[in-house]
Amino acid sequence: NVFIECLEGSRDFYEYDKNTGAFTLRKVLDFSFPGCYGFIPRTHHIDAEPLEVIVLVSEQLQQGIVLSARPIGIIRLKGKIPDDVLIAVPVIDKSFDMIKDISDINNLDSLKEFLEKFKKSRIEMVFDAEHAKKSIENAIRLYKEIE
C-alpha cells in the first residue's frame, strides 16, 4: 500500500506530517512529477524514513489516498546513504497488467531524469522487481525493529 502525497503532473512537492495529519507544501518544482509520489507506511529505509515510491498511473488520483501497488523496480541514487525510490504500478489498473518489471516501461529515462533533478543526485543503479520486493520486506523489518 502506498500513501499518495504528490500527484502526477503537479509541480507541488508536499510532505505529509503524521503528527498534525496535514500536508505541507515544501516547494514548487521547476518540473512535474512523472507519476504519483508517496511512501509505504510502516516501513523504514536505511535512512530511517519510509520507503519512497513513484506509482505510474493512467488516471489522476487524489492526494492522501492509500493505493494498492505492485513493485516493478527500484532506482537508486548516489549518496553517503543510498537513496532508493521504488517504482510501482496500481494493482487495480488493468492497463499495467503487462508491466512486470522496470525494464518493461517506456519512460525509464524520463523517470531517471526526474529523480536526478528532484534529488539533486546521480543514478547509481536500477534494480528489478525481485530486488524491489526484497527491499520492501527489509523496510518492513527495519520499521518493526526501530518501533
C-alpha positions in Angstrom: 0.0 0.0 0.0 1.3 3.4 -1.0 0.2 6.7 0.7 0.0 9.3 -2.1 1.5 12.8 -1.2 2.1 14.3 -4.7 0.1 13.9 -7.9 1.3 13.1 -11.4 1.8 16.2 -13.5 2.0 18.5 -10.5 5.0 20.6 -9.7 3.9 21.0 -6.0 6.0 18.9 -3.6 4.0 18.1 -0.5 5.0 16.1 2.6 2.6 14.5 5.0 3.1 15.4 8.6 1.9 12.4 10.6 1.9 14.5 13.9 -0.5 17.1 12.5 -2.3 15.0 9.9 -1.7 17.8 7.4 0.1 18.1 4.1 2.8 20.8 4.0 3.8 22.4 0.7 7.6 22.1 0.8 8.4 23.6 -2.6 7.2 24.2 -6.1 9.5 22.4 -8.5 10.6 23.5 -12.0 9.4 20.2 -13.4 6.4 17.9 -12.9 6.1 14.6 -11.2 6.0 11.7 -13.7 3.7 9.6 -11.5 2.1 9.8 -8.1 4.7 10.2 -5.4 4.4 8.9 -1.9 5.6 6.3 0.6 4.9 2.9 2.0 3.5 3.3 5.5 5.1 1.3 8.4 8.4 1.0 6.5 11.9 2.3 7.1 14.6 2.6 4.5 18.2 2.6 5.8 17.8 6.4 6.3 15.1 5.8 8.9 12.5 7.4 6.6 9.6 5.5 4.9 10.4 3.8 1.6 9.6 6.4 -1.2 7.5 5.3 -4.2 6.6 6.7 -7.6 3.4 5.0 -8.8 2.9 5.1 -12.6 -0.8 5.9 -13.3 -3.1 6.1 -16.2 -5.7 8.3 -14.5 -5.3 11.2 -12.0 -5.6 10.1 -8.3 -6.4 12.1 -5.2 -3.8 13.3 -2.7 -4.0 11.4 0.6 -5.4 8.1 -0.6 -3.8 4.8 0.0 -3.3 2.8 -3.2 -2.5 -0.9 -3.5 0.5 -1.0 -5.9 2.8 -3.7 -7.3 6.5 -3.0 -7.2 8.3 -3.2 -10.6 11.8 -1.9 -9.6 13.9 0.5 -7.7 16.0 3.4 -8.8 19.0 4.1 -6.5 20.6 7.5 -6.3 24.2 8.1 -5.2 24.9 9.4 -1.7 26.6 8.6 1.6 23.5 6.6 2.3 21.9 5.0 -0.8 18.6 6.8 -1.7 16.2 4.2 -3.1 12.9 5.1 -4.8 10.6 2.3 -5.5 8.8 2.3 -8.9 5.3 0.7 -8.8 2.1 0.3 -10.8 -1.5 0.3 -9.4 -2.8 -3.3 -8.8 -6.4 -2.4 -9.9 -5.4 -0.7 -13.2 -5.6 -3.4 -15.9 -3.6 -1.2 -18.3 -0.5 -2.1 -16.3 -1.1 -5.9 -16.3 1.7 -6.5 -18.8 4.2 -4.5 -16.9 6.0 -6.9 -14.6 9.4 -5.3 -14.3 11.0 -1.9 -14.6 12.6 -3.0 -17.9 9.0 -3.2 -19.3 8.3 0.5 -19.1 8.9 3.0 -21.9 9.6 6.1 -19.8 12.5 4.8 -17.7 14.8 7.6 -19.0 12.3 10.3 -18.0 11.9 8.7 -14.5 15.7 8.8 -14.1 15.9 12.4 -15.3 13.1 13.4 -12.9 14.8 11.7 -9.9 18.2 13.2 -10.7 16.7 16.7 -10.7 14.3 16.1 -7.8 17.0 14.5 -5.5 19.9 16.6 -6.9 21.9 13.4 -7.3 23.0 10.9 -9.9 21.5 7.5 -10.7 23.7 4.8 -9.3 21.8 1.6 -10.2 18.4 0.4 -11.4 17.1 -2.8 -9.8 14.4 -5.2 -11.0 11.1 -6.2 -9.4 12.5 -9.1 -7.4 15.0 -6.7 -5.7 12.2 -4.3 -5.1 10.1 -6.9 -3.3 13.1 -7.8 -1.1 13.7 -4.1 -0.3 10.1 -3.7 0.8 10.4 -6.8 3.1 13.6 -5.4 4.5 12.0 -1.9 5.0 9.1 -3.5 6.9 11.6 -5.5 9.1 13.6 -2.3 9.8 10.4 -0.5 10.8 9.5 -3.2 13.3 13.0 -3.2 14.8 13.0 0.6 15.3 9.4 1.0 16.5 
